[in-house]
């Protein structure tokens, strides 16, 4: 009978050949942070990190859009109000002013924790050796070129290219 291969990697070695590939597909402010936090944490552990921005995730690396990302409470059934323990009912989420309010509230909450803005987080990830890539299909659909993107984006590549360069990586889709 064959012995099962362990599912948990060994962490007792300071050097690693581990890779993390994060596919960032959402352009909402609240969906930008999970990939950035995980990528940054992995870099801190010596893991090679590649972030692939596709569809609305392009807003994170688009020079003009990255500072204007919004948060929408519509369809977000877990949206908390400033009053502890209460949630915004969905019938209120579409009210005028709810998107600006919820965006302001999320930005304030993140800032209070000392978490960088999306552009600053990307600066930090890039400076720490993380790799930023744009999706060719999404760029073509949006009529985007490298001139539209942050200077630290290494290229606009196909999904096949990304799969090849991150062979053997743990993959996260956000």
trRosetta pair geometry for C-beta under 8 A, 3 or more apart (Angstrom, degrees):
i j d omega theta_ij theta_ji phi_ij phi_ji
9 18 6.7 75 173 -89 174 125
10 13 6.5 59 114 2 106 99
13 16 6.7 137 95 -74 100 70
14 46 7.3 122 172 -35 59 171
15 46 7.2 -130 -135 163 33 146
16 45 7.7 10 17 136 156 86
16 46 5.2 121 29 112 114 112
16 47 6.3 -41 100 -90 140 60
17 48 7.9 -11 -170 0 40 121
18 42 8.0 -128 118 -165 117 105
18 46 7.7 87 48 104 106 80
18 47 4.6 -53 99 -123 109 91
18 48 6.8 173 96 24 53 79
18 169 7.9 93 175 -128 58 64
18 170 7.4 3 -173 -3 98 105
19 47 6.7 149 -112 -179 18 87
19 48 4.5 -31 -108 73 75 104
19 49 7.6 168 -160 -80 60 29
19 50 7.0 8 -175 4 105 105
19 166 5.7 -175 143 -153 137 75
19 168 6.3 90 36 93 121 83
19 169 3.5 -75 105 -101 106 94
19 170 7.1 175 92 20 59 65
20 38 7.3 -145 166 143 146 100
20 39 6.9 -174 104 -112 128 62
20 42 4.5 -60 15 -157 153 166
20 47 5.2 49 -9 143 109 130
20 48 7.1 169 22 84 66 52
20 49 5.1 -13 66 -110 101 73
20 50 7.3 178 90 30 53 65
20 169 5.9 160 -100 -171 11 106
20 170 5.2 -19 -113 63 69 97
20 172 7.1 5 -175 3 96 109
21 50 5.0 -13 -113 68 72 104
21 52 6.7 15 -176 -7 92 115
21 162 7.1 122 -156 167 129 98
21 166 3.9 63 -75 -173 134 155
21 169 4.1 95 -15 110 102 145
21 170 7.1 180 27 83 72 45
21 171 4.7 -20 72 -107 105 73
21 172 7.3 171 89 25 54 65
22 35 4.6 139 163 -150 135 100
22 38 6.4 145 -94 88 140 117
22 39 5.4 -93 8 -69 150 105
22 49 7.1 1 2 -166 109 93
22 50 7.2 174 26 89 67 52
22 51 4.9 -20 70 -110 102 72
22 52 7.1 177 88 24 48 72
22 171 7.8 165 -85 -158 31 50
22 172 4.8 -12 -114 66 74 103
22 174 6.4 6 -175 3 97 114
23 52 4.9 -25 -110 70 66 106
23 54 6.3 -14 -171 18 94 119
23 57 7.6 -155 161 -18 59 172
23 171 7.0 23 -12 -174 105 95
23 172 7.0 -166 25 94 71 52
23 173 4.7 -12 62 -115 115 67
23 174 6.8 169 83 26 58 65
24 32 7.3 44 -160 -128 125 58
24 35 4.6 -133 -89 53 101 176
24 51 5.8 19 -11 -175 119 101
24 52 6.8 169 22 78 74 47
24 53 4.9 -23 71 -105 108 66
24 54 7.2 146 77 25 54 67
24 57 3.7 145 121 -154 79 135
24 60 5.9 -39 140 22 145 153
24 174 5.5 -11 -111 69 57 107
25 54 5.2 -21 -104 75 78 91
25 55 5.0 33 -161 48 81 115
25 56 6.6 59 159 49 54 78
25 57 4.7 -66 -102 -30 12 121
25 173 6.8 9 -2 -174 124 84
25 174 6.6 171 25 88 78 52
26 31 3.4 -33 100 120 142 149
26 32 7.2 -129 93 -58 92 55
26 55 7.9 7 -74 92 30 108
26 56 5.6 -3 -153 86 29 112
26 57 5.8 44 35 -74 31 79
26 174 6.5 -90 16 133 108 77
27 31 7.5 27 43 68 17 119
27 32 7.8 22 -154 -64 27 99
27 55 7.7 -117 -29 120 102 77
27 56 3.2 -101 -13 163 108 98
27 57 6.2 -132 -64 -68 67 24
27 58 7.1 -23 -86 52 111 60
27 59 3.6 81 -141 15 107 136
27 60 7.1 -143 -120 -31 62 76
27 65 7.6 -32 -158 151 120 133
27 69 6.5 -147 169 -127 70 100
28 31 4.5 73 64 15 94 106
28 32 7.1 -148 92 -21 47 83
28 56 7.6 33 -19 133 64 135
28 69 6.8 117 -173 -179 22 102
28 70 6.9 -59 -137 86 67 59
28 71 5.9 82 -179 -114 97 53
28 72 6.4 -93 -124 19 122 87
29 32 5.8 -47 -153 15 33 116
29 33 7.6 32 158 -22 60 99
29 69 4.3 138 -76 126 80 107
29 70 5.9 -120 -17 114 111 11
29 71 4.4 -72 52 -57 113 87
29 103 6.3 108 13 -132 153 85
29 106 5.9 128 111 106 129 144
29 107 7.3 -54 180 -64 152 83
29 118 7.3 -118 -135 -44 74 129
30 33 6.6 -50 -162 20 35 110
30 71 4.9 80 -26 -122 100 111
30 76 7.6 68 56 -117 161 149
30 106 6.1 -94 -74 -142 91 152
31 34 6.7 -39 -158 19 46 108
31 174 6.3 158 -180 157 88 97
32 35 7.0 -77 -173 43 37 101
32 36 6.2 22 149 -13 74 122
32 59 8.0 -94 -81 91 119 100
32 60 5.3 156 -128 -99 111 115
32 69 6.2 25 -28 164 144 168
32 118 5.0 -20 147 -109 150 123
33 36 5.5 -68 -141 45 36 110
33 37 5.7 35 166 -22 76 108
33 110 7.1 -137 -93 -114 144 133
33 115 7.2 27 -135 162 123 146
33 118 7.7 -101 -70 -89 67 85
33 121 7.8 -173 -117 -68 65 175
34 37 6.0 -57 -142 37 25 108
34 38 6.2 16 163 -10 63 111
34 174 5.1 -178 87 -133 116 136
35 38 6.0 -60 -143 43 27 106
35 39 5.9 28 159 -19 65 111
35 51 6.3 104 160 -130 120 114
35 172 7.0 172 -111 105 81 121
35 174 4.3 -141 -55 33 105 156
36 39 5.8 -55 -141 39 27 110
36 40 6.1 26 160 -17 63 110
36 118 7.0 -144 -56 -130 159 66
36 121 4.4 35 -176 147 139 140
36 122 7.1 -77 -118 -64 117 64
36 125 6.7 -114 -146 -46 78 138
37 40 6.0 -58 -147 38 25 109
37 41 6.3 25 155 -19 63 109
37 115 7.8 -32 -88 -140 103 125
38 41 5.7 -54 -144 37 30 112
38 42 6.3 32 156 -20 64 106
38 172 6.4 -27 115 57 158 170
39 42 5.8 -56 -148 36 29 111
39 43 6.5 31 153 -20 64 104
39 49 4.7 115 -156 -173 86 143
39 51 5.7 -14 -98 -65 153 114
39 125 5.5 23 121 -129 122 132
39 130 5.7 64 166 -128 116 145
40 43 5.7 -52 -150 33 32 112
40 44 6.6 35 151 -20 63 105
40 121 6.8 -85 -54 -165 135 93
40 124 6.4 20 -115 112 119 117
40 125 5.7 -95 -80 -87 79 91
40 128 7.2 93 -134 41 68 158
40 130 7.7 -57 -84 -48 51 146
41 44 5.6 -55 -155 34 33 115
41 45 6.8 21 151 -11 64 107
42 45 5.8 -64 -153 42 35 106
42 47 3.9 -68 176 65 92 129
42 49 5.1 127 92 -78 122 116
43 46 7.7 63 -176 -61 32 13
43 47 6.6 -90 -74 60 29 74
43 49 5.3 -64 -64 0 88 136
43 125 6.5 174 -21 -139 154 68
43 128 4.4 78 159 128 145 130
43 129 6.2 157 -144 61 113 92
43 130 5.5 -69 -76 -59 134 99
44 128 7.7 -34 -62 -169 60 148
48 129 7.8 -84 -125 134 61 113
48 131 7.9 14 176 0 85 114
48 169 7.8 -99 86 -106 99 111
49 125 7.0 -93 100 -166 140 105
49 129 7.6 107 38 103 93 79
49 130 4.3 -32 85 -122 114 91
49 131 6.7 175 98 25 59 74
50 130 7.5 174 -84 -170 26 72
50 131 4.5 -19 -111 71 71 113
50 133 6.4 11 -176 0 96 121
50 162 7.2 167 142 -153 135 88
50 165 6.8 142 -109 112 164 111
50 166 5.2 -125 49 -84 145 118
50 169 7.1 -64 33 -114 113 169
51 125 7.2 28 -10 147 138 150
51 130 6.5 31 -6 166 106 116
51 131 7.0 175 24 88 66 57
51 132 5.4 -14 66 -112 104 62
51 133 6.8 172 87 28 52 74
52 133 4.9 -21 -107 76 66 109
52 134 7.9 132 -159 -119 58 8
52 135 6.2 74 171 -64 93 91
52 159 8.0 88 178 -117 147 64
52 162 4.9 48 -101 -140 143 149
53 57 4.3 -153 -155 122 72 104
53 58 5.2 120 144 -87 112 47
53 60 5.8 -143 -122 57 131 109
53 61 5.1 -159 4 6 172 127
53 132 7.1 14 -13 -171 115 86
53 133 6.9 177 17 88 75 51
53 134 5.4 -33 65 -111 101 57
53 135 6.4 -132 91 -7 50 89
53 138 7.6 -121 121 78 69 151
53 153 7.9 -65 25 -122 130 122
54 57 5.4 37 50 44 44 122
54 58 7.1 -1 -156 -45 8 85
54 134 8.0 133 -78 -169 52 51
54 135 3.7 48 -100 -14 86 153
54 137 7.5 23 -143 65 105 96
54 138 4.7 171 -153 -30 62 146
54 159 7.9 36 -93 -85 143 98
55 58 6.9 -153 98 -6 21 96
55 135 7.5 0 -18 53 52 147
55 138 5.2 -119 -58 -115 35 127
56 59 5.8 -8 174 -5 67 112
57 60 5.7 -27 -179 10 63 116
57 61 7.9 30 140 6 73 98
57 138 7.9 -14 53 -176 87 171
57 174 7.8 107 -101 87 128 88
58 61 6.2 -74 -159 50 49 91
58 62 5.5 59 146 -43 81 108
58 65 7.8 54 117 64 76 143
58 134 6.6 56 -115 -138 94 101
58 135 7.5 -100 -69 36 102 94
58 138 5.7 -171 -47 140 127 128
58 139 7.3 154 -112 -80 139 65
58 142 6.4 -153 79 16 167 165
58 144 6.6 -176 -172 -5 144 171
58 149 7.9 -86 -162 -98 88 103
59 62 5.5 -48 -131 23 32 118
59 65 4.4 -95 -145 129 77 130
59 66 6.4 151 155 -86 61 53
59 69 5.7 120 139 -93 125 98
60 66 5.8 59 -168 -117 26 97
60 69 7.3 27 -87 -71 60 143
60 118 5.9 -121 -141 179 81 128
60 122 7.0 149 161 -68 95 134
61 66 6.6 61 -77 -76 7 126
61 122 7.0 160 -98 -137 75 156
61 132 6.2 153 -109 175 136 128
61 134 6.4 -139 86 -80 147 98
61 149 5.1 10 139 -150 102 98
61 150 5.1 -97 -164 8 77 107
61 153 5.4 86 -178 -73 135 127
62 65 4.0 27 85 35 123 108
62 66 5.8 171 64 -38 61 83
62 144 7.2 -88 -107 -128 104 139
62 148 5.9 -25 -139 151 82 97
62 149 6.3 -61 -102 -102 42 59
62 150 8.0 -67 -41 -28 4 77
63 66 6.9 -42 -133 9 12 110
63 148 6.2 -146 16 177 100 45
63 149 6.6 163 -30 -150 86 9
63 150 6.2 154 -77 -71 74 52
64 68 7.5 -9 146 8 62 126
64 148 7.6 -59 10 -160 100 82
65 68 5.5 -84 -153 51 48 104
65 69 7.0 75 155 -63 80 73
66 69 6.6 -14 -161 -29 35 106
66 118 5.6 -145 -179 105 92 121
66 119 5.2 106 129 -70 127 93
66 122 7.6 -55 -161 7 147 148
66 150 7.3 31 -26 -56 157 111
67 117 7.4 22 -120 161 75 137
67 118 7.6 -164 -90 59 42 106
67 119 6.1 -13 -73 -25 84 131
69 118 6.1 52 19 -2 143 157
70 99 5.8 19 175 175 128 109
70 100 8.0 -55 -138 -87 113 45
70 103 4.8 -60 -148 -90 69 135
71 99 7.2 174 83 -157 52 68
71 102 5.0 -118 100 123 105 99
71 103 4.6 161 32 -92 85 64
71 106 4.7 76 -6 8 161 153
72 75 7.3 32 114 39 108 95
72 76 6.9 150 103 -10 63 119
72 93 7.7 75 165 175 76 107
72 99 5.2 -18 -108 -114 72 101
72 102 7.0 100 -132 77 16 140
73 76 5.1 -102 -152 52 44 113
73 79 4.2 41 -135 -96 98 174
73 88 5.2 -15 -176 82 145 150
73 92 8.0 -26 112 100 140 81
73 93 4.1 -140 109 -137 99 99
73 98 5.5 -86 36 156 124 116
73 99 7.2 -146 12 -87 81 54
73 102 4.7 -177 -40 -71 104 163
74 90 7.5 81 -139 -151 52 81
74 93 4.6 149 -86 137 54 121
74 94 5.7 65 -96 -76 114 74
74 98 7.8 107 -45 101 82 132
74 99 7.8 -26 -9 -75 101 97
75 90 7.6 66 -70 -130 26 112
75 93 7.5 -178 0 135 42 159
76 79 4.4 81 108 -43 109 104
76 93 7.2 160 45 -131 80 142
77 87 7.3 22 169 173 54 142
77 90 6.6 -27 -101 -63 76 110
78 87 6.9 -92 -158 -129 26 124
79 87 6.2 106 76 -162 58 81
79 88 4.6 -31 99 33 114 112
79 93 7.0 116 41 -104 152 112
79 102 6.5 -31 -155 -132 131 133
80 84 8.0 4 -178 -129 124 37
80 86 7.0 111 -158 79 69 50
80 87 5.9 -61 -102 -103 48 61
80 88 7.5 115 173 -11 4 83
81 86 4.7 -26 41 92 116 103
81 87 6.7 156 -9 -139 87 10
81 88 5.5 125 -62 -61 91 78
82 105 6.4 -124 -67 -133 95 128
83 86 4.8 18 87 25 103 125
88 92 5.4 -119 -176 80 88 117
88 93 5.7 108 130 -78 119 81
88 98 7.4 125 -170 -153 150 123
88 102 7.6 -63 -17 -88 163 122
89 92 5.0 86 65 7 81 103
89 93 7.5 -131 101 -26 43 85
90 93 5.1 -34 -147 5 45 123
91 94 7.7 -58 -171 26 31 98
92 95 5.4 -26 -170 -10 59 122
92 98 6.7 148 144 -96 76 141
93 98 5.7 166 -163 144 37 158
94 98 6.9 71 71 34 2 143
95 98 4.8 100 65 -34 81 117
97 100 5.8 -59 -154 46 52 106
97 101 5.6 52 151 -23 79 111
98 101 5.6 -58 -142 41 30 112
98 102 5.9 24 162 -16 68 109
99 102 6.0 -55 -137 40 27 104
99 103 6.1 29 160 -20 63 108
100 103 5.7 -56 -144 38 29 112
100 104 6.2 31 157 -19 65 107
101 104 5.8 -57 -150 37 28 111
101 105 6.2 27 154 -19 65 109
102 105 5.5 -51 -143 38 33 114
102 106 6.3 34 157 -19 65 104
103 106 6.0 -55 -146 37 29 107
103 107 6.3 27 156 -16 64 108
104 107 5.9 -59 -147 39 28 109
104 108 6.1 27 156 -19 65 110
105 108 5.8 -56 -146 38 28 112
105 109 6.2 29 156 -21 64 108
106 109 5.7 -54 -145 36 30 111
106 110 6.3 28 158 -16 65 107
107 110 6.0 -58 -147 38 28 109
107 111 6.2 28 155 -20 64 110
107 117 7.9 15 -142 -111 96 90
108 111 5.7 -56 -144 38 29 112
108 112 6.3 33 156 -24 64 105
109 112 5.8 -52 -150 30 29 113
109 113 6.9 22 153 -13 60 106
110 113 5.9 -63 -158 38 33 108
110 115 4.5 -78 -176 65 85 119
110 117 7.9 108 114 -95 131 48
111 114 7.6 46 180 -71 35 22
111 115 7.2 -93 -77 54 24 73
115 121 7.5 4 170 -77 82 119
116 120 3.6 -128 -178 100 118 114
116 121 4.4 163 85 -61 114 72
116 123 7.8 -119 167 47 153 99
116 124 6.2 152 16 -11 164 136
117 120 4.7 86 50 14 78 106
117 121 6.8 -140 91 -10 35 89
118 121 5.7 -54 -142 34 28 113
118 122 6.5 27 158 -17 63 105
119 122 5.8 -57 -150 37 32 110
119 123 6.5 38 151 -23 65 103
119 150 7.8 169 -135 -98 86 130
120 123 5.4 -47 -150 31 36 117
120 124 6.5 37 151 -20 65 103
121 124 5.6 -54 -152 35 33 113
121 125 6.4 32 151 -19 66 105
122 125 5.6 -51 -142 37 34 111
122 126 6.1 33 158 -17 66 107
122 132 6.8 48 -161 -86 105 145
122 150 6.5 -133 133 -74 142 177
122 152 7.1 160 149 68 99 131
123 126 6.0 -61 -148 40 26 109
123 127 6.1 22 156 -16 64 112
123 152 7.4 143 -111 1 50 155
124 127 5.8 -57 -143 40 26 109
124 128 6.2 20 157 -15 63 113
125 128 5.9 -64 -148 40 27 108
125 130 3.8 -37 166 41 88 148
125 132 7.4 101 104 -59 118 104
126 130 5.8 -78 -79 65 34 89
126 132 6.2 -35 -87 -13 102 120
126 152 4.0 10 -143 168 157 151
131 154 5.7 -28 -160 -3 88 143
132 150 7.0 -11 113 72 158 123
132 152 5.8 73 32 117 133 87
132 153 4.7 -86 110 -110 110 60
132 154 6.1 142 66 -1 62 83
133 153 6.9 125 -105 -164 19 84
133 154 6.0 -36 -84 55 71 97
133 155 6.2 -10 -129 67 81 71
133 156 7.5 134 -175 -111 69 26
133 157 5.4 -37 -168 27 120 113
133 162 6.1 163 110 -98 155 107
134 138 7.1 -126 176 73 84 109
134 139 5.4 71 144 -59 122 123
134 144 7.3 -119 -179 110 148 129
134 146 7.8 -169 26 -96 143 64
134 149 5.9 -102 -53 -91 141 157
134 153 5.7 33 -27 -176 102 137
134 155 7.1 -130 36 116 84 37
134 156 4.2 -34 80 -106 110 75
134 157 7.3 128 70 18 55 62
135 138 4.1 61 83 18 111 112
135 139 6.4 177 87 -14 54 86
135 156 7.3 -16 79 -159 14 77
135 157 7.4 -51 -117 70 34 57
135 158 7.8 50 -159 -139 63 25
135 159 6.6 23 -141 -66 101 78
135 162 7.7 -35 -102 -29 77 144
136 139 5.6 -57 -143 38 30 112
136 140 6.1 30 158 -19 66 107
136 156 5.2 111 -89 151 67 92
136 157 6.0 -88 -35 122 103 14
136 158 4.8 -33 25 -80 134 57
136 159 7.8 -114 36 -19 94 62
136 161 8.0 81 -14 22 124 126
137 140 5.8 -56 -148 37 28 111
137 141 6.3 29 153 -20 64 107
137 158 7.3 72 -29 -131 88 68
137 159 7.0 -9 0 -25 122 103
138 141 5.6 -52 -146 36 32 113
138 142 6.2 12 160 -2 66 112
138 144 7.7 -8 122 36 74 127
139 142 6.2 -69 -144 50 26 97
139 144 4.3 -101 -148 71 74 98
139 145 7.2 103 -180 -82 117 28
139 156 4.8 -10 -13 -151 165 137
140 143 7.6 30 -172 -73 28 34
140 144 8.0 -77 -39 42 20 72
144 148 4.6 -102 -152 56 89 149
144 149 7.0 79 168 -45 118 96
144 156 7.7 169 105 -103 97 144
145 148 5.7 111 55 0 58 97
145 149 7.9 -131 106 0 40 94
145 156 7.6 -103 -151 -15 39 151
146 149 5.7 -67 -153 38 42 110
146 153 6.9 -162 -140 87 80 115
146 155 7.4 -38 -96 -130 119 42
146 156 6.3 -129 -68 -16 82 109
149 153 4.3 -35 141 25 131 151
149 156 7.7 165 -8 -63 153 100
150 153 5.2 114 67 -21 81 95
153 156 7.7 35 145 -58 124 68
157 161 3.9 -108 175 83 115 140
157 162 5.8 137 103 -51 120 81
157 165 7.9 1 149 3 165 137
158 161 4.6 106 54 1 76 99
158 162 7.1 -139 98 -2 45 85
159 162 5.6 -54 -151 37 36 113
159 163 6.3 37 151 -21 67 105
160 163 5.7 -53 -147 36 31 112
160 164 6.3 32 154 -19 64 107
161 164 5.8 -59 -151 37 29 111
161 165 6.3 18 158 -12 67 110
162 165 6.1 -60 -142 41 28 103
162 166 6.1 -2 166 6 65 116
163 166 6.5 -75 -141 52 22 92
163 167 7.2 60 154 -73 59 69
164 167 6.2 -13 -164 -42 33 104
166 169 4.0 -48 174 9 93 140
166 171 7.2 102 132 -87 134 95
